[in-house]
Amino acid sequence: MHKFYQWYRNDISEVDAYNPTEKLFEAEKKAAYIYGVKSTHFLTNGSTSGIIAAVLSCCRSGDKLLIWKNAHPCHKNAGILTGAKIIEYDLPYNKNWGIYETLKPSEYEELIKKYSPNALIVTSPTYEGLVSDIENISKICKKYGVYLIVDEAHGALYPFSDNLPQSAVKYADFTVQSLHKTAGGVNPTALLHNNTDLNVKNSLALINTTSPSYPMLATIEANINFLNSKKGRKKIEELIENMRFIRSKLSNLEFYGEDITKLLIKKDGLSGYELSEILYEKCNIEDERTNEKSTMLLTGIGTTKEKLSKLLKLARI
């Protein structure tokens, strides 16, 4: 209870987060240095606010915005708020796993040549851990003068380990990451990374409150510092090693996806829903997402070896 009341003690009203001075400015500047980008902005309204601010910064009414048809609703909402013409593209569907795949850079180039958008939003990684070739997609976007916005909400750990997929932060014009999904952040803390000369602070001011939570902003700074520390990086490597161990013990299951922290699994002879039921009844594990073919489990920096060991019961199914 004492810790709960500590939150109120630190809750200072009327902090101007979108014209930051002194401590907040220094924290965001340090974060930008850590991520290797021009500027980083702390978000207390999730990745949704980052996506919307990015689109507001690089699109005007009548501009074309290219988004995935089944992307997070904030992608389409951002286009609506901007007044942009929204063009939706399809991703290939993998029938064997019941999930959507990614597009090759050359396929994005064909879309860009066909529609001439002002901005493109790519979700990478997907919910199931499939990662796009952002480095080469970025080169194509620059070739045609298209802003690239990457929804990396589920990839907040990527910049801190060479054993995870490459982050978009150094290649995309805008990258949005959710600290609260996999990186141990308070819900719904997130980050917006900017590699352009556009003033994204003005866009954030349009959509966010002028009274953000100061304790939440402080947790973002602490969260980034931990991820970038020796202890934090060691924690990430421990998670990766534990995931490798679990996969090696579950040879009776099939795995899919480039991100080892996402457990997309299926079992021959079982539907995804049947596997989900077994996980809940025998392992006391509730899945993140299930379809007819597969089941997806989400892990993060707080997922311990003890928690993962509950999955070993699946070796006997």
JOURSUL-V103564 format. One record per residue. N is the residue number from 1. RES is the residue in three letters. SS is DSSP state (A for helix, B for strand, O for the rest). PHI is phi as a letter, one per 20 degrees, with the letter a starting at -180 (999 if undefined). BURIAL is 1 if it has 24 or more other ideal C-beta (glycine too) atoms within 12 Angstrom, else 0. Layout:
N&RES&SS&PHI&BURIAL ; N&RES&SS&PHI&BURIAL
This chain:
1&MET&O&999&0 ; 2&HIS&A&g&0 ; 3&LYS&A&f&0 ; 4&PHE&A&f&0 ; 5&TYR&A&f&0 ; 6&GLN&A&g&0 ; 7&TRP&A&g&0 ; 8&TYR&A&f&0 ; 9&ARG&A&g&0 ; 10&ASN&O&e&0 ; 11&ASP&O&e&0 ; 12&ILE&O&e&0 ; 13&SER&O&e&0 ; 14&GLU&O&m&0 ; 15&VAL&O&e&1 ; 16&ASP&O&e&0 ; 17&ALA&A&f&1 ; 18&TYR&A&d&1 ; 19&ASN&A&c&0 ; 20&PRO&O&f&1 ; 21&THR&O&c&0 ; 22&GLU&A&l&0 ; 23&LYS&A&f&0 ; 24&LEU&A&f&1 ; 25&PHE&A&g&1 ; 26&GLU&A&f&0 ; 27&ALA&A&f&1 ; 28&GLU&A&f&1 ; 29&LYS&A&f&0 ; 30&LYS&A&f&0 ; 31&ALA&A&f&1 ; 32&ALA&A&f&1 ; 33&TYR&A&f&0 ; 34&ILE&A&f&1 ; 35&TYR&A&e&1 ; 36&GLY&O&m&0 ; 37&VAL&O&c&1 ; 38&LYS&O&f&1 ; 39&SER&B&b&1 ; 40&THR&B&c&1 ; 41&HIS&B&c&1 ; 42&PHE&B&f&1 ; 43&LEU&B&d&1 ; 44&THR&O&d&1 ; 45&ASN&O&c&1 ; 46&GLY&A&m&1 ; 47&SER&A&f&1 ; 48&THR&A&g&1 ; 49&SER&A&f&1 ; 50&GLY&A&f&1 ; 51&ILE&A&f&1 ; 52&ILE&A&f&1 ; 53&ALA&A&f&1 ; 54&ALA&A&f&1 ; 55&VAL&A&f&1 ; 56&LEU&A&f&1 ; 57&SER&A&f&1 ; 58&CYS&A&d&1 ; 59&CYS&O&c&1 ; 60&ARG&O&c&0 ; 61&SER&O&g&0 ; 62&GLY&O&n&0 ; 63&ASP&O&f&1 ; 64&LYS&B&e&1 ; 65&LEU&B&d&1 ; 66&LEU&B&e&1 ; 67&ILE&B&c&1 ; 68&TRP&B&f&1 ; 69&LYS&O&g&0 ; 70&ASN&O&d&0 ; 71&ALA&O&f&1 ; 72&HIS&O&g&1 ; 73&PRO&A&g&0 ; 74&CYS&A&f&1 ; 75&HIS&A&f&1 ; 76&LYS&A&f&1 ; 77&ASN&A&f&0 ; 78&ALA&A&f&1 ; 79&GLY&A&f&1 ; 80&ILE&A&f&0 ; 81&LEU&A&f&1 ; 82&THR&A&f&1 ; 83&GLY&O&n&0 ; 84&ALA&O&f&1 ; 85&LYS&B&e&0 ; 86&ILE&B&e&1 ; 87&ILE&B&d&1 ; 88&GLU&B&d&0 ; 89&TYR&B&d&1 ; 90&ASP&O&e&0 ; 91&LEU&O&d&1 ; 92&PRO&O&f&0 ; 93&TYR&B&d&0 ; 94&ASN&B&e&0 ; 95&LYS&O&f&0 ; 96&ASN&O&f&0 ; 97&TRP&O&d&1 ; 98&GLY&O&m&1 ; 99&ILE&B&c&1 ; 100&TYR&B&e&1 ; 101&GLU&O&e&1 ; 102&THR&O&d&1 ; 103&LEU&O&e&1 ; 104&LYS&O&f&0 ; 105&PRO&A&g&1 ; 106&SER&A&f&0 ; 107&GLU&A&f&1 ; 108&TYR&A&f&1 ; 109&GLU&A&f&1 ; 110&GLU&A&f&0 ; 111&LEU&A&f&1 ; 112&ILE&A&f&1 ; 113&LYS&A&f&0 ; 114&LYS&A&f&0 ; 115&TYR&A&d&1 ; 116&SER&O&l&0 ; 117&PRO&O&f&1 ; 118&ASN&O&e&1 ; 119&ALA&B&b&1 ; 120&LEU&B&c&1 ; 121&ILE&B&d&1 ; 122&VAL&B&d&1 ; 123&THR&B&e&1 ; 124&SER&O&b&1 ; 125&PRO&O&f&1 ; 126&THR&O&f&1 ; 127&TYR&O&g&1 ; 128&GLU&O&e&1 ; 129&GLY&O&n&1 ; 130&LEU&O&e&1 ; 131&VAL&O&d&1 ; 132&SER&O&e&1 ; 133&ASP&O&e&1 ; 134&ILE&A&f&1 ; 135&GLU&A&g&1 ; 136&ASN&A&e&1 ; 137&ILE&A&f&1 ; 138&SER&A&f&1 ; 139&LYS&A&f&0 ; 140&ILE&A&f&1 ; 141&CYS&A&f&1 ; 142&LYS&A&f&0 ; 143&LYS&A&g&0 ; 144&TYR&A&d&1 ; 145&GLY&O&m&0 ; 146&VAL&O&d&1 ; 147&TYR&B&f&1 ; 148&LEU&B&d&1 ; 149&ILE&B&d&1 ; 150&VAL&B&d&1 ; 151&ASP&B&e&1 ; 152&GLU&O&d&1 ; 153&ALA&O&g&1 ; 154&HIS&O&e&1 ; 155&GLY&O&c&1 ; 156&ALA&O&f&1 ; 157&LEU&O&e&1 ; 158&TYR&A&g&1 ; 159&PRO&A&f&1 ; 160&PHE&A&d&1 ; 161&SER&O&b&1 ; 162&ASP&O&f&0 ; 163&ASN&O&e&0 ; 164&LEU&O&d&1 ; 165&PRO&O&g&1 ; 166&GLN&O&f&1 ; 167&SER&O&f&1 ; 168&ALA&O&e&1 ; 169&VAL&O&g&1 ; 170&LYS&O&e&1 ; 171&TYR&O&d&1 ; 172&ALA&O&f&1 ; 173&ASP&O&f&1 ; 174&PHE&B&c&1 ; 175&THR&B&c&1 ; 176&VAL&B&d&1 ; 177&GLN&B&c&1 ; 178&SER&B&e&1 ; 179&LEU&A&f&1 ; 180&HIS&A&f&1 ; 181&LYS&A&e&1 ; 182&THR&A&c&1 ; 183&ALA&O&d&1 ; 184&GLY&O&n&1 ; 185&GLY&O&f&1 ; 186&VAL&O&f&1 ; 187&ASN&O&f&0 ; 188&PRO&O&d&1 ; 189&THR&O&f&1 ; 190&ALA&B&b&1 ; 191&LEU&B&c&1 ; 192&LEU&B&c&1 ; 193&HIS&B&d&1 ; 194&ASN&B&c&1 ; 195&ASN&O&d&1 ; 196&THR&O&d&1 ; 197&ASP&O&e&0 ; 198&LEU&O&f&1 ; 199&ASN&O&e&0 ; 200&VAL&A&f&1 ; 201&LYS&A&f&1 ; 202&ASN&A&f&0 ; 203&SER&A&f&1 ; 204&LEU&A&f&1 ; 205&ALA&A&f&0 ; 206&LEU&A&f&0 ; 207&ILE&A&d&1 ; 208&ASN&O&d&1 ; 209&THR&O&f&0 ; 210&THR&O&e&0 ; 211&SER&O&c&0 ; 212&PRO&O&f&1 ; 213&SER&O&f&1 ; 214&TYR&A&f&1 ; 215&PRO&A&g&1 ; 216&MET&A&f&1 ; 217&LEU&A&f&1 ; 218&ALA&A&f&1 ; 219&THR&A&f&1 ; 220&ILE&A&f&1 ; 221&GLU&A&f&1 ; 222&ALA&A&f&1 ; 223&ASN&A&f&1 ; 224&ILE&A&f&1 ; 225&ASN&A&f&1 ; 226&PHE&A&f&1 ; 227&LEU&A&g&1 ; 228&ASN&A&e&1 ; 229&SER&O&e&0 ; 230&LYS&A&g&0 ; 231&LYS&A&f&0 ; 232&GLY&A&f&1 ; 233&ARG&A&f&1 ; 234&LYS&A&f&0 ; 235&LYS&A&f&1 ; 236&ILE&A&f&1 ; 237&GLU&A&f&0 ; 238&GLU&A&f&1 ; 239&LEU&A&g&1 ; 240&ILE&A&f&1 ; 241&GLU&A&f&0 ; 242&ASN&A&f&1 ; 243&MET&A&f&1 ; 244&ARG&A&f&0 ; 245&PHE&A&f&0 ; 246&ILE&A&f&1 ; 247&ARG&A&f&1 ; 248&SER&A&f&0 ; 249&LYS&A&e&0 ; 250&LEU&O&d&1 ; 251&SER&O&f&0 ; 252&ASN&O&e&0 ; 253&LEU&O&d&1 ; 254&GLU&B&d&1 ; 255&PHE&B&c&1 ; 256&TYR&B&b&1 ; 257&GLY&O&o&1 ; 258&GLU&O&e&1 ; 259&ASP&O&e&1 ; 260&ILE&O&f&1 ; 261&THR&O&f&1 ; 262&LYS&B&d&1 ; 263&LEU&B&e&1 ; 264&LEU&B&e&1 ; 265&ILE&B&c&1 ; 266&LYS&B&b&1 ; 267&LYS&O&c&1 ; 268&ASP&O&g&0 ; 269&GLY&O&n&0 ; 270&LEU&O&c&1 ; 271&SER&O&f&0 ; 272&GLY&A&f&1 ; 273&TYR&A&f&0 ; 274&GLU&A&f&1 ; 275&LEU&A&f&1 ; 276&SER&A&f&1 ; 277&GLU&A&f&0 ; 278&ILE&A&f&1 ; 279&LEU&A&g&1 ; 280&TYR&A&f&0 ; 281&GLU&A&f&0 ; 282&LYS&A&e&0 ; 283&CYS&A&d&1 ; 284&ASN&O&l&0 ; 285&ILE&O&c&1 ; 286&GLU&O&e&0 ; 287&ASP&O&f&1 ; 288&GLU&O&e&1 ; 289&ARG&B&b&1 ; 290&THR&B&c&1 ; 291&ASN&O&c&1 ; 292&GLU&O&f&0 ; 293&LYS&O&d&1 ; 294&SER&O&b&1 ; 295&THR&B&c&1 ; 296&MET&B&d&1 ; 297&LEU&B&d&1 ; 298&LEU&B&d&1 ; 299&THR&O&d&1 ; 300&GLY&O&b&1 ; 301&ILE&O&f&1 ; 302&GLY&O&e&1 ; 303&THR&O&e&1 ; 304&THR&O&e&0 ; 305&LYS&A&f&0 ; 306&GLU&A&f&0 ; 307&LYS&A&f&0 ; 308&LEU&A&f&1 ; 309&SER&A&f&0 ; 310&LYS&A&f&0 ; 311&LEU&A&f&1 ; 312&LEU&A&f&1 ; 313&LYS&A&f&0 ; 314&LEU&A&f&1 ; 315&ALA&A&f&0 ; 316&ARG&A&d&0 ; 317&ILE&O&e&0
